[in-house]
Amino acid sequence: MPVPLLDLKLQYRALKTELDAALIRVASSQALILGPDVDALERDCAAYLGVKHAIGVSSGTDALVMAMMALNIGPGDEVITPTFSFFATAGAVVRVGATPVFVDVDPITMNVSPDAIAAAITPRTKAIVPVHLFGQSADMDAIMAIANEHGIPVVEDAAQAIGTQYKDGRRVGSIGLMGCFSFYPTKNLGAFGDAGLMTTNDDALAIKLKQLRNHGMEPRYYHSFVGGNFRIDAIQAAVLNVKLPHLASWHEGRRRNAAIYDRLFAEADLPVVTPINAYAASGFPDVHIYNQYTIVVDGRDALRAHLQSAGIGTEVYYPVPFHRQECFRDVPSSRNAFPVSDHLAARVLSLPIFPELQPEQLEEVVATIAEYLRTTTA
Ligand SMILES: *Cc1c(COP(=O)(O)O)cnc(C)c1O
């Protein structure tokens, strides 16, 4: 029985009637960019996330770039990011001409280490960008305390974490000055293409972000600053409006699957570290939304090849930390040591976790891993 890493067709089939109707409605209207579907998406996402303002944008990457632009970050400025994340977290900083300052992550949660952030602050630090990696909140109390002590804004990279709750119940993206979300199709809430969202509780910043996404234009054809084309399409918003009401049940399905994996791995007693849900005791339903279920295992690449040959899809998020990327070789902090991120980059393996998976498929994944590890380490 093949087990794909992700099968979006199952979700599409379940919502086909509504999704097709939404696509046809936008096609018939020929109102294709921004407009009423985007307004509805922004209103409903703001309510769901518990923020005053949500602004639909072209992608999660562009959301991060816009956050840098909104803070007037540029050459000579430093922005602290974990070295273990998706490329866009640091790419956005370099794209505005600023210098990313890479810091290591926590070995248990794989999220950015607050102590490492504190040690990396200089007079040039203009923002801190924690990432809620794999759908689990970073340690926001500690991060906000450091940021507030120094008066540095926090931009949450919540691309993998729409709906994730911090241990106090707040949704991520509502804690820092701005939140950046992605609707890339592999995220828990995926569009039919590229799309993203920004959040903030700051009224003036929300106005600026809306202007930024449309070339800094206000009123029409008058530009007081330079923005970009960071707009979201109506088709993406219409699709997302159909999907948003189902998000909580999809989170629930992922959490159910994660619990099954946790149990199966514990029973199999393998040399595999399963993801730690650091806030499991807090009692909130979506503290971890498992955009990925990522294990840590020695001999990862050979195991992955074996799973591939057995028809089981996996992915390595992420094999090369920022400090080892060729394009960041001249970033000063790339010369620092990041033992935790290096350890993880060589050992992480993300397993199929999407909500439509059947328990037998999860059993097959763990049984195949168990059989392989027992024969190779015997
Ligand atoms: C997906 C992702 C992004 C970028 O989002 P896109 O919509 O693909 O541009 C940024 N940061 C992280 C952590 C991501 O996982």
The ligand as a MOL file (V3000), in Angstrom:
LIG
                    3D

  0  0  0     0  0            999 V3000
M  V30 BEGIN CTAB
M  V30 COUNTS 15 15 0 0 0
M  V30 BEGIN ATOM
M  V30 1 C 6.2270 28.0520 3.2110 0
M  V30 2 C 7.0900 28.9240 4.0670 0
M  V30 3 C 7.3890 30.2510 3.7120 0
M  V30 4 C 7.0750 30.8400 2.3800 0
M  V30 5 O 5.7650 30.7730 1.9880 0
M  V30 6 P 5.3870 30.8100 0.4240 0
M  V30 7 O 3.9310 31.0610 0.4270 0
M  V30 8 O 5.7730 29.4910 -0.1560 0
M  V30 9 O 6.1450 31.9260 -0.2090 0
M  V30 10 C 8.1030 31.0140 4.6170 0
M  V30 11 N 8.5280 30.5170 5.7820 0
M  V30 12 C 8.2910 29.2540 6.1430 0
M  V30 13 C 8.7740 28.7660 7.4710 0
M  V30 14 C 7.5760 28.3980 5.2870 0
M  V30 15 O 7.3510 27.1340 5.6520 0
M  V30 END ATOM
M  V30 BEGIN BOND
M  V30 1 1 1 2
M  V30 2 1 2 3
M  V30 3 2 2 14
M  V30 4 1 3 4
M  V30 5 2 3 10
M  V30 6 1 4 5
M  V30 7 1 5 6
M  V30 8 2 6 7
M  V30 9 1 6 8
M  V30 10 1 6 9
M  V30 11 1 10 11
M  V30 12 2 11 12
M  V30 13 1 12 13
M  V30 14 1 12 14
M  V30 15 1 14 15
M  V30 END BOND
M  V30 END CTAB
M  END
